[in-house]
Amino acid sequence: MSVAKTVVVTGSSGLIGSEAVAYFDARGWRVVGVDNNMRADFFGPKGDTTWNLKRLKATCRDFHPVAEDVRDRAAMARVIRDARPELVIHAAAQPSHDLAATRPLDDFDVNAVGTLNLLEATRQARDAAMCDPVFILLSTNKVYGDVPNELPRMETPTRWDYSRPEDWNGVREDMRIDRCMHSIFGASKIAADLMTQEYGRYFGLKTGVFRGGCLTGRNHAGVQLHGFLNYLFKVAVERGRYTIFGY
Ligand SMILES: NC(=O)c1ccc[n+]([C@@H]2O[C@H](COP(=O)([O-])OP(=O)(O)OC[C@H]3O[C@@H](n4cnc5c(N)ncnc54)[C@H](O)[C@@H]3O)[C@@H](O)[C@H]2O)c1
């Protein structure tokens, strides 16, 4: 009988984490989820992800959630040591620009230091020959700050778009990430993004960094400050008022 592979998913009750849990559970993996429901602390009752955790517990076959905090270094070392995973998907985060401006210390502790805690836990387990997982970080296109605004744009009847066809499928990964404004959130995510790359290059961990943007789905606890597409639909259906923030 073959032994199931194990994946550790952080942020397992959030949008991306919960989709990863369901995906790997359906493919026969053992899934260890890490989520302390900090989204409720960040965004209030509407950000609470307990309903999503309950859904996963009811529908998954081999899902093992733990309510640990990625800021807790010893706990992260324990989770990785105990799970001995083939794969780590790190999707726990403080995900909002606006909230980061009001709680910069929490933002950095969760996004940057939390990522370092997991990378180091993974390296130590790898060096002790316990496991040698692929480590995936959910980064963000906000690492490019406002540099994409330098690309040529054109006005169409319904919206603005990039003028050059080569920009239509997204900005290039070699776009510069410094000498621009990011938001406090963007800067803490760059720290995590670069540290994950560095653990790959310097320590030889098998790391991958994905810079997503505006991802959505019905399993998002969309709130005004994060998850805008989900929230936009909620406001439209409930005929509420939608506020546009920006500069
Ligand atoms: N949704 C998007 O549009 C989008 C776009 C680009 C990048 N990302 C990135 O993907 C990742 C996941 O985003 P999401 O949309 O699923 O966010 P989300 O808020 O839905 O999920 C994050 C989860 O992490 C948990 N969490 C927060 N702090 C924690 C902590 N200290 N310890 C343990 N768990 C904690 C939250 O409770 C939440 O369930 C983030 O890194 C985000 O920056 C998301």
The ligand as a MOL file (V3000), in Angstrom:
LIG
                    3D

  0  0  0     0  0            999 V3000
M  V30 BEGIN CTAB
M  V30 COUNTS 44 48 0 0 0
M  V30 BEGIN ATOM
M  V30 1 N -6.8100 37.2120 -2.9900 0
M  V30 2 C -6.0370 37.9020 -3.8000 0
M  V30 3 O -6.5100 38.6470 -4.6370 0
M  V30 4 C -4.5390 37.7700 -3.7310 0
M  V30 5 C -3.7790 38.3590 -4.7430 0
M  V30 6 C -2.3970 38.2550 -4.6970 0
M  V30 7 C -1.7880 37.5910 -3.6700 0
M  V30 8 N -2.5320 37.0270 -2.6870 0 CHG=1
M  V30 9 C -1.8200 36.3710 -1.5930 0
M  V30 10 O -2.3180 35.0610 -1.3730 0
M  V30 11 C -2.2580 34.7690 0.0140 0
M  V30 12 C -3.6210 34.3250 0.5010 0
M  V30 13 O -4.5750 35.3460 0.2340 0
M  V30 14 P -6.1220 35.1140 0.4430 0
M  V30 15 O -6.8410 36.0070 -0.4980 0
M  V30 16 O -6.4140 33.6520 0.4750 0 CHG=-1
M  V30 17 O -6.2840 35.7430 1.9220 0
M  V30 18 P -7.2750 35.3030 3.0940 0
M  V30 19 O -7.2730 36.4090 4.0680 0
M  V30 20 O -8.5700 34.8040 2.5190 0
M  V30 21 O -6.5130 34.0390 3.7300 0
M  V30 22 C -5.4290 34.1790 4.5910 0
M  V30 23 C -5.6630 33.2620 5.7750 0
M  V30 24 O -4.5110 33.3580 6.6260 0
M  V30 25 C -4.9430 33.3270 7.9580 0
M  V30 26 N -3.9420 33.9840 8.7910 0
M  V30 27 C -3.6760 35.3180 8.8670 0
M  V30 28 N -2.7230 35.5450 9.7540 0
M  V30 29 C -2.3510 34.3470 10.2660 0
M  V30 30 C -1.4010 33.9420 11.2300 0
M  V30 31 N -0.6580 34.8510 11.8800 0
M  V30 32 N -1.2500 32.6260 11.4880 0
M  V30 33 C -2.0280 31.6980 10.8510 0
M  V30 34 N -2.9530 32.0240 9.9260 0
M  V30 35 C -3.1180 33.3300 9.6390 0
M  V30 36 C -6.2810 34.0830 7.9580 0
M  V30 37 O -7.0860 33.7400 9.0930 0
M  V30 38 C -6.8850 33.6630 6.6330 0
M  V30 39 O -7.7680 32.5510 6.7790 0
M  V30 40 C -1.7430 36.0410 0.7060 0
M  V30 41 O -0.3520 35.9220 0.8910 0
M  V30 42 C -2.0280 37.1280 -0.2830 0
M  V30 43 O -1.1450 38.2070 -0.1750 0
M  V30 44 C -3.9050 37.0940 -2.6960 0
M  V30 END ATOM
M  V30 BEGIN BOND
M  V30 1 1 1 2
M  V30 2 2 2 3
M  V30 3 1 2 4
M  V30 4 1 4 5
M  V30 5 2 4 44
M  V30 6 2 5 6
M  V30 7 1 6 7
M  V30 8 2 7 8
M  V30 9 1 8 9
M  V30 10 1 8 44
M  V30 11 1 9 10
M  V30 12 1 9 42
M  V30 13 1 10 11
M  V30 14 1 11 12
M  V30 15 1 11 40
M  V30 16 1 12 13
M  V30 17 1 13 14
M  V30 18 2 14 15
M  V30 19 1 14 16
M  V30 20 1 14 17
M  V30 21 1 17 18
M  V30 22 2 18 19
M  V30 23 1 18 20
M  V30 24 1 18 21
M  V30 25 1 21 22
M  V30 26 1 22 23
M  V30 27 1 23 24
M  V30 28 1 23 38
M  V30 29 1 24 25
M  V30 30 1 25 26
M  V30 31 1 25 36
M  V30 32 1 26 27
M  V30 33 1 26 35
M  V30 34 2 27 28
M  V30 35 1 28 29
M  V30 36 1 29 30
M  V30 37 2 29 35
M  V30 38 1 30 31
M  V30 39 2 30 32
M  V30 40 1 32 33
M  V30 41 2 33 34
M  V30 42 1 34 35
M  V30 43 1 36 37
M  V30 44 1 36 38
M  V30 45 1 38 39
M  V30 46 1 40 41
M  V30 47 1 40 42
M  V30 48 1 42 43
M  V30 END BOND
M  V30 END CTAB
M  END
